Amino acid sequence: MTEPTILLLAGSRALTEPGIVPATLADIAFNIAVGPITIRHGACPGKTSADQAASDWITSIGHRYGVTEDPMPADWDNCAPNCPTTPGHRKAKKPGDTAHPGLLDDYCPSAGPRRNKAMTLKQPRPAWMVAFPEPGQPSYGTRNCVRLAEQAGIRVRTITA
Protein backbone atom coordinates (compact mmCIF):
# COMPACT_ATOMS: atom_id res chain seq x y z
CA MET A 1 0.00 0.00 0.00
CA THR A 2 1.28 3.44 -0.93
CA GLU A 3 1.89 5.88 1.92
CA PRO A 4 -0.22 9.03 1.61
CA THR A 5 1.28 12.28 0.44
CA ILE A 6 1.01 14.81 3.27
CA LEU A 7 -0.29 18.18 2.13
CA LEU A 8 -0.10 21.02 4.65
CA LEU A 9 -2.98 23.48 4.43
CA ALA A 10 -3.30 26.89 6.06
CA GLY A 11 -5.65 29.73 5.38
CA SER A 12 -7.69 32.60 6.63
CA ARG A 13 -10.43 32.19 9.22
CA ALA A 14 -12.59 34.50 7.11
CA LEU A 15 -12.36 33.67 3.42
CA THR A 16 -14.78 35.66 1.27
CA GLU A 17 -14.84 32.72 -1.14
CA PRO A 18 -14.30 29.54 0.92
CA GLY A 19 -15.32 27.45 -2.11
CA ILE A 20 -11.82 27.99 -3.49
CA VAL A 21 -10.51 25.48 -0.91
CA PRO A 22 -12.50 22.40 -1.96
CA ALA A 23 -12.05 23.30 -5.63
CA THR A 24 -8.27 23.43 -5.14
CA LEU A 25 -8.20 20.20 -3.13
CA ALA A 26 -10.29 18.41 -5.75
CA ASP A 27 -7.90 19.58 -8.47
CA ILE A 28 -4.93 18.34 -6.47
CA ALA A 29 -6.57 15.01 -5.62
CA PHE A 30 -7.89 14.27 -9.10
CA ASN A 31 -5.29 15.85 -11.39
CA ILE A 32 -1.97 16.32 -9.61
CA ALA A 33 -1.36 13.86 -6.78
CA VAL A 34 -0.40 10.26 -7.33
CA GLY A 35 -1.86 7.99 -4.66
CA PRO A 36 -3.63 8.80 -1.42
CA ILE A 37 -3.44 12.26 0.19
CA THR A 38 -3.65 13.37 3.80
CA ILE A 39 -4.51 17.02 4.38
CA ARG A 40 -2.88 18.33 7.57
CA HIS A 41 -4.59 21.49 8.80
CA GLY A 42 -5.07 23.55 11.94
CA ALA A 43 -8.72 22.64 12.53
CA CYS A 44 -9.72 26.27 12.86
CA PRO A 45 -13.50 26.39 13.23
CA GLY A 46 -15.81 28.76 11.39
CA LYS A 47 -18.10 28.63 8.39
CA THR A 48 -15.65 30.57 6.24
CA SER A 49 -12.32 29.20 7.50
CA ALA A 50 -10.01 27.42 5.07
CA ASP A 51 -9.55 24.57 7.57
CA GLN A 52 -13.29 24.01 7.95
CA ALA A 53 -13.82 24.16 4.17
CA ALA A 54 -11.13 21.49 3.74
CA SER A 55 -12.57 19.28 6.47
CA ASP A 56 -16.11 19.59 5.07
CA TRP A 57 -14.92 18.61 1.57
CA ILE A 58 -12.91 15.65 2.86
CA THR A 59 -15.87 14.42 4.93
CA SER A 60 -18.43 14.84 2.15
CA ILE A 61 -16.50 13.85 -1.00
CA GLY A 62 -12.75 13.58 -0.64
CA HIS A 63 -12.77 10.49 1.58
CA ARG A 64 -14.36 8.54 -1.28
CA TYR A 65 -11.19 9.15 -3.26
CA GLY A 66 -8.70 8.28 -0.55
CA VAL A 67 -8.27 11.80 0.86
CA THR A 68 -7.98 11.84 4.64
CA GLU A 69 -7.32 14.60 7.13
CA ASP A 70 -4.91 15.13 9.98
CA PRO A 71 -6.45 18.00 11.99
CA MET A 72 -4.11 19.64 14.51
CA PRO A 73 -6.05 22.18 16.58
CA ALA A 74 -4.14 24.71 18.67
CA ASP A 75 -4.20 24.22 22.44
CA TRP A 76 -5.44 27.70 23.37
CA ASP A 77 -6.03 26.77 27.03
CA ASN A 78 -2.45 25.82 27.90
CA CYS A 79 0.80 27.71 27.75
CA ALA A 80 4.08 26.14 26.71
CA PRO A 81 6.76 25.61 29.37
CA ASN A 82 8.72 28.53 27.91
CA CYS A 83 5.80 31.00 27.90
CA PRO A 84 6.21 34.08 30.10
CA THR A 85 4.62 33.79 33.53
CA THR A 86 4.18 37.54 33.80
CA PRO A 87 0.69 39.03 34.10
CA GLY A 88 -0.73 40.01 30.74
CA HIS A 89 0.80 37.19 28.72
CA ARG A 90 -2.54 35.41 28.42
CA LYS A 91 -5.21 37.29 26.48
CA ALA A 92 -8.84 37.64 27.53
CA LYS A 93 -11.36 36.30 25.06
CA LYS A 94 -13.82 38.82 23.69
CA PRO A 95 -17.52 37.99 23.88
CA GLY A 96 -18.45 35.55 21.10
CA ASP A 97 -14.81 34.65 20.37
CA THR A 98 -14.86 31.53 18.20
CA ALA A 99 -11.29 31.89 16.93
CA HIS A 100 -9.78 30.63 20.19
CA PRO A 101 -11.88 27.62 21.19
CA GLY A 102 -11.22 26.23 24.60
CA LEU A 103 -12.70 25.97 28.05
CA LEU A 104 -11.06 29.02 29.62
CA ASP A 105 -11.99 32.71 29.44
CA ASP A 106 -8.49 33.55 28.27
CA TYR A 107 -5.98 31.98 25.90
CA CYS A 108 -2.27 31.65 25.23
CA PRO A 109 -1.36 33.82 22.21
CA SER A 110 1.51 31.49 21.28
CA ALA A 111 -0.81 28.49 20.79
CA GLY A 112 -1.39 29.16 17.07
CA PRO A 113 2.30 29.60 16.17
CA ARG A 114 3.20 26.52 18.28
CA ARG A 115 0.61 24.47 16.40
CA ASN A 116 1.87 25.80 13.05
CA LYS A 117 5.41 24.73 13.90
CA ALA A 118 4.18 21.29 14.98
CA MET A 119 2.27 20.90 11.68
CA THR A 120 5.42 21.58 9.65
CA LEU A 121 7.65 19.27 11.69
CA LYS A 122 5.30 16.32 12.39
CA GLN A 123 6.41 13.07 10.75
CA PRO A 124 5.86 12.19 8.06
CA ARG A 125 6.73 15.70 6.92
CA PRO A 126 4.47 17.47 4.43
CA ALA A 127 5.55 17.12 0.81
CA TRP A 128 4.22 20.59 0.11
CA MET A 129 1.84 23.26 1.36
CA VAL A 130 -1.12 25.12 -0.04
CA ALA A 131 -1.98 28.47 1.60
CA PHE A 132 -5.20 30.47 1.31
CA PRO A 133 -4.60 33.96 2.70
CA GLU A 134 -7.49 36.40 2.34
CA PRO A 135 -6.40 39.34 0.15
CA GLY A 136 -6.50 42.61 2.07
CA GLN A 137 -6.42 40.89 5.48
CA PRO A 138 -3.31 40.40 7.63
CA SER A 139 -3.76 36.59 7.85
CA TYR A 140 -1.05 36.48 10.53
CA GLY A 141 -1.48 32.78 11.27
CA THR A 142 -1.42 31.80 7.60
CA ARG A 143 1.68 33.88 6.92
CA ASN A 144 3.37 32.43 10.03
CA CYS A 145 2.66 28.89 8.82
CA VAL A 146 3.95 29.73 5.32
CA ARG A 147 7.17 31.14 6.79
CA LEU A 148 7.68 28.06 8.98
CA ALA A 149 7.01 25.74 6.04
CA GLU A 150 9.51 27.57 3.85
CA GLN A 151 12.11 27.43 6.65
CA ALA A 152 11.51 23.67 6.86
CA GLY A 153 12.10 23.30 3.11
CA ILE A 154 8.45 22.62 2.26
CA ARG A 155 7.33 23.91 -1.14
CA VAL A 156 4.47 26.43 -0.78
CA ARG A 157 1.74 27.34 -3.24
CA THR A 158 -0.41 30.36 -2.40
CA ILE A 159 -3.97 30.44 -3.74
CA THR A 160 -6.17 33.55 -3.70
CA ALA A 161 -9.64 34.15 -5.05
Summary of the structure (lengths in Angstrom):
residues: 161
radius of gyration: 15.9
end to end distance: 35.8
largest distance: 51.8
contacts: 490
relative contact order: 0.22
helix: 32%
strand: 19%
